[in-house]
Amino acid sequence: MLFKENLKAVLLGTGIFRLRQVMLPRSVLILAYHSVSADREGQADYINRGITTDAERFEEQMHILRNEYNPVTLDEIAECLKGTRSLPSRSVAVTFDDGFADNYHIAAPIMEKYDIRGTVYLTVDAIQRQELPWFCRVFFLFQQGKVQKIILTDSETGRTWNLGEPTENREAFVFYSYPCTKLVGQELRDYV
């Protein structure tokens, strides 16, 4: 124990930790959220629970972020990368993918309470069409297939999946979702 205390005193006295802060580049953590919900189960048919954060847990995270870290915006990060601004240590930015309405109705008031600003990436096409994004619609179809225990046969490969079986449902979901990642516009809508 005495050795560790002496070593610590020597290291602190040398200023090596201050040198480390100067020499190593600063890093920024970016927290990427999708959906923040007070009712994860109620929306589980069209938004995968894996991308949904419970509102209470989100508030706990924002509380920790405010008290133990330094919230920054993506604009501030961009200024840092350009060399026109420096960021404090333990900088963290908050982003939301897909632009679900709960980002505005649930997450924004929580963030405002803790004076944290974030960035929301909108799925503009879904907003213009007033429909859920393609991945939510496909997810919904496979959730319904699970409930109704549908047997799905792919017309091109002849492969058959029992959508009532979780493993087969997941395999089919991935199989049919993958082409969606490469399609846009009307082709994507037709495929879905």
Helices and strands as residue ranges (DSSP letters): H 2-14, H 16-23, E 28-33, E 35-37, G 49-51, E 52-54, H 55-68, E 70-71, H 74-82, E 91-96, H 101-102, I 103-107, H 108-113, E 118-120, H 124-129, H 134-148, E 151-153, E 160-162, H 166-177, G 178-182, H 185-191
